[in-house]
Amino acid sequence: MQPSLTPKVGLVLTGGGARAAYQAGVLRAIADMLPKRTRNPFPVICGTSAGALNAASLALSARNFQEGVRKLSTVWENAHVSKAYRSDPIGAYGNAARWLASLLLGSLGKRSAVSLLDNSPLADLLKHSLPLRGIQRSIDAGALHALGITAWGYTSGQSVTFYQGADDIAPWKRERRIGLSARIGIEHLLASSAIPLLFPAVRLNREYFGDGSMRQLAPISPALHLGADRVLVIGVRKAVETQPEREKVDSYPTLAQIGGHVMGSIFLDSLDVDLERLQRINNTLLMIPDEKLKNNDVKLRRIESMVISPSVEINKIAAQYAHTLPRTLRLFYRAIGAMRRDGSALLSYVLFEEPFCRALIELGYQDAMPRRSQILQFLCVNTRQ
């Protein structure tokens, strides 16, 4: 280790649909902690699913971190379902009916609806609000080392991280996961955020890709391959401190309740496992003298990590704001049980409404601010300024 060198800090933004508004709140708090007009404190930025949208937004504004966070926060503060997917009666019910018909008639993917929801509004929003040319400008200016966007290949079964960064970054290949150099475009963001069944898959190069959170066994790994020496992870789920009590239930779980658990397994569970693996490797390396590590040319290295996650269950917040959904969608989600308390987990991923997103932004801000000294120390910022 060379303590005199400033480490490259990697930012890992996980997936989670509308829950990703929480990340904007944490980032706003970090922006307020730093001196004015600070460059991006995260040379390496990695995002998956909705986190990929946040990551790209930060990357193209890396030369002025505060301004980038302000723009990102503004998007989330003015969120509306109609900006993410069609919520009008024809768009919502018509697309769902065509999709079900495609399944029944076996014509899925042949000029028929290929997903339950039509996310064309999101594509339009990204095209107008994210001038992705700014990513390369950030790299050329030295404000960004690399941006990584992860998606899942339906044919190859591989977790693919498309990255744009410095010339010295080499592609990588591991079991079921690879890294490929690419010019990040809107299509990569749509692919990474294509929640299975809900949003359509996107063709990139030779195959169709879906949400990058699917079977992402090592969500921290891309940041390390892209050169990060330590990683700050902004999660979207409250840390589990105690095991839930087992209760007797008599009613069969609703479709929304089942869907919520499926979403949780897609978006959240792998991060906990990867962090545990990282800590185990760090503990193992602590038992090996530095001299021996150098002499034996051990490729493993200690990686410091920090996690900021919600202090409150986001499901409970979603239940409070379910009524803000357009009437068309309230009827639709009520039919599958998402408007009930036990269905709020699913609702929390699709509730792209201003009041809910603003509540998550405020929660993220309040969770991060008390950790100011810890965060600044992790980012190697002089706290005596």
Secondary structure, DSSP 8 states (H G I E B T S, - for coil): --TTS---EEEEE---GGGGHHHHHHHHHHHHHS-TT---S-SEEEEETHHHHHHHHHHHTTTSHHHHHHHHHHHHHT--HHHHS--SHIIIIIHHHHHHHHHHHT-TTSSS--SSS--HHHHHHHHHH--THHHHHHHHTTS-SEEEEEEEETTT--EEEEEEE-TT---EEETTEEEEE----HHHHHHHT--TTTS--EEETTEEEEETTTT-S-TTHHHHHTT-SEEEEE-SS----S--------S---HHHHHHHHHHHHHTHHHHHHHHHHHHHHHHHHTS-HHHHHHTT------EEEEE--SS-HHHHHHHTGGGS-HHHHHHHHHTTTTSGGGHHHHHHH---HHHHHHHHHHHHHHHGGGHHHHHHHTT--TT-
